[in-house]
Amino acid sequence: RENPQITVVSDEVYKYVIHSDASAKPEDGGADAGSLGSEGHVHFAKLDGMWDRTLTVSSAGKTFSVTGWQVGWVIGPSRMVRDVQTMLPFVQFCASTPMQEALVSVLKHADQPYKGEETYYDWLRKGYVAKRDA
């Protein structure tokens, strides 16, 4: 490793909103206009040798259109997540318990069929592609 002392904080709030570049044409090796992007999202922590030094941060706000809930999460090695938990009492706001419980419910259902799509995330991506291409 060239820089083993580096810790990565990866903001993956938009990971479910990945879609292709509107200017990419199939004949140029790009995706077609309706594509959601074949590569999809790449989790930084999944890159070779990065899990043990990456904190992945996400939230419900953008993905589920509930920015007022202010509920998010951090995923990473337990030693790093513990450090985040140590800081939590000093954060100036706190998400209410009902919002946290609602998020648990939303996350459980998001991988299920939704409005004719395989998952809520597929429906969301296709909606963004349609808006982009309109």
N, C-alpha and C positions, 0 to 999 in steps of 0.2 A: 504494500500500500504506500502510495506516495505521500499521503497526508493522514496518517492514522489518528491524529489528535482532533480531527474535525468531527463535529457532531452536526447532523443535518436535521433541521426542523422543516418538514415537508407539508405545506399547506395544500391539502387535497379536497378542499371544499367543493370544487367543480368537477370532481372525478366522474360524476354521472352525466355530465353535460358535454361529453366529447362528441364531436362530429367532424366530418371531413372539411377540408379547405374548399370554399366555394369556387376558387379559381382553378383547382386541380381538375384536369380533364383525363378521362380514361385512356385516351390515346397517348398521353404523356406519362402514363404510369400512375396517374392519380386516381382517386375514387370518383365514382359518378356523383352527380348532384344530390341524389337521394341517400347516399351512403352515410352510415354512422361512423365511418372510419374503421378500417380493418384492424388497425393496431390497438385502438381503444386507449384506455388510460394505462400508464406504466407507473406502478407504485415504486417510488424511490427506494423504499426499504427492501424491495425484491431484487434490486440490482446486486450483482455479485459482491458479497462482503459488506453490504450496507445495513442489514437488519440490526446488527448489534450496536449501531451508532446513529440510528434514525428514529426520530419521533414523528409520527404521522398525525396531523391535526385535521379534523373535519367537523362539520356541523350540519344541523338539519335545515338551517335557514334558507339557503339557496336551493337545495335539492327539493325540498318539500314546500317551498314558498311560505315559510313560517319564521321570517327573520325576527319578529318580535319575541319569539320564544327564547332566543339566546341560549340554546342548548347545543353543546358540542362535546367532542371526545378526543382523547389522545390514545394512540396505539403505539406500542414499542416495547423494548426490553424492560422487564420489571424494574430494574435498577433505575432506569431513566423515568419511568412512569411514577415511581415512588417520589422522585424529586418534584415532579409536577404536583402530585398530591400534597406534598409538604407546603407548596406555595398557595394552594387553594384558599386557605383561611384568610389570606391577605389580599385576595382579589376583591375589588370594590362592588361587585354585583353577584347575585346568586340566582340561578334558574330555579323557579318554583318547582316543588315536588310534582304538582299536576302536569307541568310541561315535560318534566323528565319521564313521567309514566306514559304520557301521550307519545313521546318519541319512541319508547320501547315498543308500543303497539304499532306505530307507523313502520318502524324498521322490520318488524315481523311480517307485515303484509306487503312490503315493497317488492319482494321477490316473487310475488304471486301474480297471476294474470290480472291485467288492469285495462279496462276500456278497449278490449279487443287485441291488446298487445300481450306478449309473453310475460312482461313484468312492468311495474310502474316506471322503472328506469328506462326501458325501451320506449314507452309512451312519451316520457319526458324528452329523450333525445330526438325522437321523430318530430315532436312539436317544435323544438328549437330549429331543426333542419328546415321544416316547413316555413317557419317565420323568416329564417335567413334567406330562403330561396324565393320568397313571395315578392 
